[in-house]
Amino acid sequence: MSRSQIQGGGQRDAKGIDGLVLSRRPPRPDLEESPRPQGDKRRFLINQLVSRITPPRMKMRLLAFAIISIAIAKSGAFMFSEEVVKMRCFIIITLCFINTFISGYVVDWYPSDEPEWNDLRVKWDVNIFNPYTFAKMPRTTSDAVSAGFKMVSDCGAIPGIYGKRYVQGGDYSLILLYGIHGYIAGIQIGVTKNATVEFPPNKQINHPFVSVDNMYYLTAYFTNPATICTTGRTAEKFASDGTGDSLFIQNGTDAAKNSFVVPKEETYLDSTKWTKGHCFVSMGEHYWYNVTSDMNCDDFFPVFLLYNKGRLNAFGWALGTPMTSNRTEHPPSSVIKEFINPVPQCLLNKAQLSTMHIYLTSTPLENLC
């Protein structure tokens, strides 16, 4: 698969996205002059209590979780009964609305002052209490060291792969890349070479799986890879751009020469071979590269894109091989149809798929497509 075949447009822009905030309703003139009734003190105390339990962004997360939980219960995939899920959801939603109506807050939308890509989180799981679910990744080398990550290679150590590479606990399914100044620059997944497992397919070796020693690496960069180990990103750029300014997927042995830029705007995909899949709440609208029902899995490109409100804010890996890391997901073949359209029949014959959702924002549960 050549760079020109898969290039998705590459247009860059720095438009922000709408963010959820809370604003006061206008005061009622008829209450301005009247003394505060004794009951207001009780309402004030209740409001303070619920406000502490459910801060603004948490309200949306809990509400999204309630919707997701009911959907999963109806699909039969949850471990406890639909009645239990509904009761928990009722409690969550009640807490949200009590605070909303007692305090007089209403939902409002306006462009956020934060960078569009304001975070980096990894892995989707139905169990949001699993410590690996939506796990927050360190975006500076100092935070990486504090979180137990260790540098396994420095800038320039591996020709064609750019950045200081950090791994936690020897788990090469998640490798974080940082620029020369210590700011997040990319992410990798590594697959161990195994003589008994025919993966990746021969035609995908070195594009996109780059062979290095005993591993194959699939790599994404959040800024131009050619600058990561030279000028790098400054503190000011990190503050203004957040996790990054563009998404580059390495599709050759040298990322500076063999990468393509993923469009930030969903509409730009219309003229490409990216195929629209399905919306999944807490993930987004899925896109897969040039999938057909009768395709050969040797041609299945192992990257998917996720758009919400028309903007790229997540992506992920989809590998047709078993991986044992806690960082990876293993969707059964019965649910593949929820993400891909059409479903390549060859995927249904795989013993196990290994996927990883990578979020570029702090609120995956607000991804409603």
C-alpha positions as CSV (number, residue, x, y, z in Angstrom):
1,M,0.0,0.0,0.0
2,S,1.7,3.2,-1.1
3,R,1.7,6.5,0.5
4,S,-0.2,8.1,-2.3
5,Q,-2.9,5.4,-2.2
6,I,-3.6,6.0,1.5
7,Q,-3.0,9.7,1.9
8,G,-6.1,11.1,3.4
9,G,-5.9,14.8,2.4
10,G,-3.5,16.1,5.0
11,Q,-5.3,19.4,5.5
12,R,-4.3,21.0,8.8
13,D,-6.3,23.5,10.7
14,A,-6.4,24.7,14.3
15,K,-10.1,25.2,14.8
16,G,-11.3,24.5,18.3
17,I,-14.2,22.4,19.2
18,D,-17.2,23.2,21.3
19,G,-16.8,22.5,25.0
20,L,-19.5,21.9,27.6
21,V,-19.8,24.6,30.2
22,L,-22.4,25.8,32.7
23,S,-23.9,29.2,32.8
24,R,-26.3,30.9,35.2
25,R,-29.9,31.5,34.1
26,P,-30.7,35.2,34.1
27,P,-32.0,36.4,37.6
28,R,-35.7,36.8,38.1
29,P,-36.5,40.4,38.9
30,D,-39.5,39.4,41.1
31,L,-37.1,37.7,43.5
32,E,-34.4,40.4,43.6
33,E,-36.0,42.5,46.3
34,S,-37.7,39.8,48.3
35,P,-36.0,38.3,51.4
36,R,-34.6,34.8,51.1
37,P,-37.0,32.2,52.4
38,Q,-35.8,29.9,55.1
39,G,-36.0,26.9,52.6
40,D,-33.3,28.5,50.5
41,K,-30.7,27.6,53.0
42,R,-31.7,24.0,52.8
43,R,-31.6,24.1,49.0
44,F,-28.2,25.8,49.2
45,L,-26.7,23.1,51.4
46,I,-28.1,20.3,49.1
47,N,-26.7,22.1,46.1
48,Q,-23.3,22.3,47.7
49,L,-23.3,18.6,48.6
50,V,-24.3,17.5,45.1
51,S,-22.0,19.9,43.4
52,R,-19.1,18.4,45.2
53,I,-20.2,14.9,44.2
54,T,-20.9,15.8,40.6
55,P,-18.7,18.5,39.1
56,P,-19.7,19.8,35.7
57,R,-17.7,17.5,33.5
58,M,-18.4,14.5,35.7
59,K,-22.1,15.1,35.2
60,M,-21.7,14.5,31.5
61,R,-19.5,11.5,32.1
62,L,-22.0,9.9,34.5
63,L,-24.9,10.6,32.1
64,A,-23.0,9.0,29.2
65,F,-22.1,6.0,31.4
66,A,-25.8,5.6,32.2
67,I,-26.7,5.5,28.5
68,I,-23.9,3.1,27.7
69,S,-24.8,0.8,30.6
70,I,-28.4,0.5,29.5
71,A,-27.4,-0.2,25.9
72,I,-24.9,-2.9,27.0
73,A,-27.5,-4.5,29.4
74,K,-30.0,-4.8,26.6
75,S,-27.3,-6.4,24.4
76,G,-26.8,-9.1,27.1
77,A,-23.1,-8.3,27.4
78,F,-23.2,-7.0,31.0
79,M,-22.7,-9.4,33.9
80,F,-25.5,-8.2,36.0
81,S,-29.2,-7.7,35.4
82,E,-30.8,-5.0,33.4
83,E,-32.9,-4.0,36.4
84,V,-29.7,-3.4,38.5
85,V,-28.1,-1.3,35.7
86,K,-31.3,0.7,35.4
87,M,-31.4,1.4,39.1
88,R,-27.8,2.6,39.2
89,C,-28.4,4.7,36.1
90,F,-31.5,6.2,37.8
91,I,-29.4,7.2,40.8
92,I,-26.7,8.7,38.7
93,I,-29.1,10.7,36.5
94,T,-31.1,11.9,39.5
95,L,-27.9,13.3,41.2
96,C,-27.1,15.1,38.0
97,F,-30.5,16.7,37.6
98,I,-31.0,17.5,41.3
99,N,-27.9,19.7,41.1
100,T,-28.8,21.1,37.7
101,F,-32.3,22.3,38.7
102,I,-31.7,23.3,42.3
103,S,-28.7,25.6,41.3
104,G,-30.4,26.9,38.2
105,Y,-27.6,25.8,35.9
106,V,-28.3,25.1,32.2
107,V,-26.2,23.4,29.6
108,D,-24.6,25.8,27.2
109,W,-22.0,25.3,24.4
110,Y,-19.1,27.7,23.5
111,P,-15.6,27.3,22.0
112,S,-13.3,25.9,24.8
113,D,-10.1,27.8,25.7
114,E,-8.3,24.5,26.0
115,P,-6.4,22.9,23.1
116,E,-8.6,20.7,21.0
117,W,-6.4,17.7,21.8
118,N,-6.1,18.3,25.5
119,D,-5.2,14.8,26.8
120,L,-3.9,11.3,25.9
121,R,-5.8,8.3,27.1
122,V,-5.6,4.6,26.2
123,K,-8.0,1.7,26.1
124,W,-11.8,1.3,26.0
125,D,-13.4,-1.2,28.3
126,V,-17.0,-1.7,29.5
127,N,-15.7,-1.6,33.1
128,I,-14.9,2.1,33.7
129,F,-13.5,1.2,37.1
130,N,-10.8,-0.9,35.6
131,P,-7.5,1.1,36.1
132,Y,-6.6,0.5,32.5
133,T,-9.8,1.9,31.1
134,F,-9.4,5.4,29.6
135,A,-6.0,5.4,31.4
136,K,-4.4,8.9,31.3
137,M,-0.9,8.8,29.7
138,P,1.9,11.1,30.7
139,R,2.6,13.9,28.2
140,T,6.0,14.9,29.4
141,T,9.1,12.9,30.1
142,S,9.2,14.0,33.7
143,D,5.6,12.7,34.2
144,A,6.5,9.5,32.4
145,V,9.4,8.8,34.8
146,S,7.1,9.6,37.7
147,A,4.5,7.1,36.3
148,G,7.2,4.3,36.1
149,F,8.0,4.6,32.4
150,K,11.7,4.1,31.4
151,M,13.4,5.3,28.3
152,V,14.3,2.4,26.0
153,S,15.8,4.5,23.2
154,D,16.8,8.1,22.6
155,C,16.3,10.4,19.7
156,G,18.3,9.1,16.7
157,A,18.9,5.6,18.1
158,I,16.5,4.0,15.6
159,P,16.8,5.3,12.0
160,G,13.5,6.3,10.6
161,I,11.6,6.3,14.0
162,Y,11.6,9.6,15.8
163,G,11.5,10.5,19.4
164,K,12.6,9.4,22.9
165,R,10.8,6.1,23.4
166,Y,9.4,5.2,26.9
167,V,7.9,1.9,28.1
168,Q,6.3,1.0,31.4
169,G,7.0,-2.4,33.0
170,G,8.5,-3.9,29.8
171,D,5.1,-3.8,28.0
172,Y,5.9,-2.9,24.4
173,S,2.2,-2.9,23.4
174,L,2.3,0.8,24.6
175,I,5.3,2.9,23.7
176,L,5.2,6.7,24.2
177,L,7.4,8.9,22.1
178,Y,8.6,12.3,23.2
179,G,10.4,15.2,21.4
180,I,13.8,16.6,22.2
181,H,12.3,19.0,24.7
182,G,10.4,16.3,26.5
183,Y,6.8,16.8,25.2
184,I,4.6,14.1,23.9
185,A,5.2,13.4,20.2
186,G,3.7,10.0,19.3
187,I,2.7,6.5,20.3
188,Q,3.6,3.0,19.2
189,I,2.5,-0.6,19.5
190,G,5.1,-3.3,19.3
191,V,4.5,-6.9,18.1
192,T,7.1,-9.6,19.0
193,K,8.4,-11.5,16.0
194,N,7.2,-15.1,16.4
195,A,8.1,-17.9,14.0
196,T,4.8,-19.7,14.8
197,V,2.5,-16.7,14.2
198,E,2.3,-15.3,10.7
199,F,1.8,-11.7,11.6
200,P,2.1,-9.1,10.3
201,P,1.4,-10.2,6.7
202,N,4.5,-10.1,4.5
203,K,3.2,-7.2,2.4
204,Q,2.8,-5.1,5.5
205,I,6.3,-5.5,6.8
206,N,8.0,-2.1,6.8
207,H,4.8,-0.5,5.7
208,P,3.2,0.1,8.1
209,F,4.9,-2.4,10.5
210,V,8.5,-1.3,10.8
211,S,10.9,-4.2,11.6
212,V,13.5,-3.4,14.3
213,D,15.5,-6.2,16.0
214,N,13.0,-8.7,17.3
215,M,9.9,-6.5,17.0
216,Y,7.5,-4.9,14.5
217,Y,6.3,-1.4,15.3
218,L,3.2,0.5,14.3
219,T,3.7,4.2,14.9
220,A,1.6,7.4,15.0
221,Y,3.0,10.9,15.6
222,F,1.2,13.9,16.9
223,T,3.3,16.4,15.1
224,N,5.6,16.4,12.1
225,P,8.1,13.6,12.7
226,A,10.9,15.4,10.9
227,T,11.0,18.1,13.6
228,I,10.6,15.9,16.7
229,C,14.3,15.4,17.3
230,T,15.5,18.7,15.8
231,T,13.6,21.8,16.8
232,G,10.9,19.8,18.8
233,R,7.9,21.5,20.4
234,T,8.5,24.2,23.0
235,A,6.5,24.7,26.2
236,E,4.5,27.5,24.4
237,K,3.6,25.1,21.5
238,F,2.6,22.4,24.0
239,A,0.4,24.8,25.9
240,S,-1.3,26.0,22.7
241,D,-1.5,22.7,20.8
242,G,-1.9,20.2,23.6
243,T,-1.2,16.6,22.6
244,G,-0.4,17.7,19.1
245,D,-1.3,19.6,15.9
246,S,-1.7,16.8,13.4
247,L,-1.9,13.0,13.3
248,F,0.8,11.3,11.2
249,I,0.7,7.6,10.5
250,Q,4.1,6.1,9.6
251,N,3.8,4.0,6.5
252,G,7.4,3.2,5.6
253,T,10.8,2.8,7.1
254,D,11.4,6.5,7.6
255,A,8.6,8.5,9.1
256,A,10.0,11.8,7.9
257,K,9.5,10.6,4.3
258,N,6.9,7.9,4.5
259,S,4.0,9.1,6.6
260,F,0.5,10.4,5.8
261,V,-1.5,13.0,7.6
262,V,-5.0,12.1,8.8
263,P,-7.6,14.9,8.0
264,K,-9.0,16.6,11.1
265,E,-12.3,17.3,9.4
266,E,-14.5,14.3,8.8
267,T,-15.8,15.7,5.6
268,Y,-12.4,15.6,4.0
269,L,-12.6,11.7,4.1
270,D,-15.3,11.8,1.4
271,S,-12.8,11.9,-1.4
272,T,-10.6,9.2,0.0
273,K,-10.7,5.4,0.4
274,W,-11.5,5.6,4.1
275,T,-14.7,3.7,4.6
276,K,-17.3,4.8,7.2
277,G,-18.1,2.1,9.7
278,H,-20.5,2.6,12.6
279,C,-21.0,5.0,15.5
280,F,-20.3,3.6,19.0
281,V,-20.9,5.8,22.0
282,S,-17.7,6.5,24.0
283,M,-15.7,5.8,20.9
284,G,-17.0,7.8,17.9
285,E,-17.7,7.3,14.2
286,H,-15.4,4.7,13.0
287,Y,-13.5,4.8,9.7
288,W,-11.5,1.9,8.2
289,Y,-9.2,2.0,5.1
290,N,-10.8,0.6,1.9
291,V,-12.6,-2.4,3.6
292,T,-14.7,-4.8,1.6
293,S,-16.6,-8.0,2.7
294,D,-14.5,-10.3,0.5
295,M,-11.1,-8.7,1.0
296,N,-8.0,-10.6,2.0
297,C,-6.9,-9.8,5.5
298,D,-3.3,-9.3,4.2
299,D,-4.7,-6.1,2.9
300,F,-6.5,-5.0,6.1
301,F,-4.9,-1.7,7.2
302,P,-4.4,-1.9,11.0
303,V,-5.4,1.6,11.8
304,F,-8.9,3.1,12.4
305,L,-10.0,6.7,12.8
306,L,-12.6,8.1,15.2
307,Y,-14.6,11.3,14.6
308,N,-17.0,13.1,17.0
309,K,-19.0,16.2,15.9
310,G,-17.1,16.0,12.6
311,R,-13.7,16.3,14.2
312,L,-10.9,13.8,14.7
313,N,-10.4,13.2,18.4
314,A,-9.3,9.6,18.6
315,F,-7.9,6.7,16.6
316,G,-6.7,3.2,17.2
317,W,-4.9,0.0,16.3
318,A,-6.6,-3.2,15.1
319,L,-4.3,-6.2,14.8
320,G,-5.3,-9.7,13.7
321,T,-3.1,-11.4,16.2
322,P,-3.4,-12.3,19.9
323,M,-1.7,-10.0,22.4
324,T,-1.7,-10.5,26.2
325,S,-1.1,-7.0,27.4
326,N,-3.7,-5.4,29.8
327,R,-3.5,-2.4,27.5
328,T,-5.1,-4.2,24.5
329,E,-8.7,-5.0,23.9
330,H,-10.1,-8.3,22.5
331,P,-13.5,-7.8,20.8
332,P,-15.2,-11.1,20.0
333,S,-16.1,-11.7,16.3
334,S,-19.8,-11.3,17.2
335,V,-19.4,-7.6,17.9
336,I,-17.1,-6.6,14.9
337,K,-20.2,-5.6,13.0
338,E,-20.8,-2.8,15.5
339,F,-17.7,-1.0,14.3
340,I,-17.0,-2.0,10.6
341,N,-19.2,-1.8,7.6
342,P,-18.9,-3.9,5.6
343,V,-17.3,-6.6,7.8
344,P,-14.4,-8.3,6.1
345,Q,-15.3,-12.0,6.4
346,C,-11.6,-12.9,6.9
347,L,-11.7,-11.1,10.2
348,L,-14.3,-13.5,11.5
349,N,-11.9,-16.4,10.9
350,K,-9.2,-14.9,13.2
351,A,-8.6,-16.7,16.5
352,Q,-8.4,-13.3,18.2
353,L,-8.3,-9.6,17.4
354,S,-6.2,-7.2,19.4
355,T,-7.3,-3.5,19.4
356,M,-6.4,-0.3,21.2
357,H,-8.5,2.9,21.3
358,I,-6.3,6.0,21.7
359,Y,-8.1,9.1,22.8
360,L,-6.7,12.6,22.3
361,T,-9.1,14.3,24.7
362,S,-9.9,14.1,28.4
363,T,-13.5,13.0,28.1
364,P,-14.0,9.8,26.1
365,L,-17.4,9.2,27.6
366,E,-18.6,12.4,25.9
367,N,-17.8,10.9,22.5
368,L,-21.4,10.6,21.1
369,C,-20.4,10.7,17.4
